[in-house]
Amino acid sequence: MSLSAAANVLVPAYLVLQSKGYQVSRLQTEETEFWIAEGNGHRFAADSTIDLLGVIAVYEARGENWPASDEDLEMYMKHFPS
């Protein structure tokens, strides 16, 4: 199986967000568009429903300590140099 972030995944990502109990809305201005998911006392925002689902996955996996530590950043930079 192979799946890539593309337009045909936007609606399935939205459906997953709904199934997780989030209220999903879109904030659109002339310059930009943001997708927002709210639920369980939390609010998440991203550029697309796919990105929004990813942000929520980071929070679900790492919790309130979601930021990377200095050691995490160093490991990442060694693995993926600029």
Backbone hydrogen bonds, N-H to C=O, Kabsch-Sander energy under -0.5 kcal/mol:
donor,donor_aa,acceptor,acceptor_aa,energy
6,A,4,S,-0.8
9,V,6,A,-2.4
10,L,7,A,-1.2
13,A,9,V,-2.3
14,Y,10,L,-2.0
15,L,11,V,-2.5
16,V,12,P,-2.1
17,L,13,A,-2.3
18,Q,14,Y,-2.3
19,S,15,L,-2.4
20,K,16,V,-1.5
21,G,18,Q,-1.9
22,Y,17,L,-2.1
23,Q,38,E,-3.0
24,V,22,Y,-0.6
25,S,36,I,-2.6
27,L,34,F,-3.2
28,Q,26,R,-0.6
29,T,32,T,-3.1
34,F,27,L,-3.0
35,W,46,A,-3.3
36,I,25,S,-2.9
37,A,44,F,-2.3
38,E,23,Q,-2.2
39,G,42,H,-2.1
42,H,39,G,-2.1
44,F,37,A,-2.7
46,A,35,W,-2.0
52,L,48,S,-2.5
53,L,49,T,-2.2
54,G,50,I,-1.8
55,V,51,D,-2.5
56,I,52,L,-2.2
57,A,53,L,-2.1
58,V,54,G,-2.1
59,Y,55,V,-2.0
60,E,56,I,-3.0
61,A,57,A,-2.2
62,R,58,V,-2.6
63,G,59,Y,-3.0
65,N,62,R,-1.0
66,W,63,G,-0.9
73,L,69,S,-2.5
74,E,70,D,-2.4
75,M,71,E,-2.5
76,Y,72,D,-2.4
77,M,73,L,-2.5
78,K,74,E,-2.0
79,H,75,M,-2.0
80,F,76,Y,-2.9
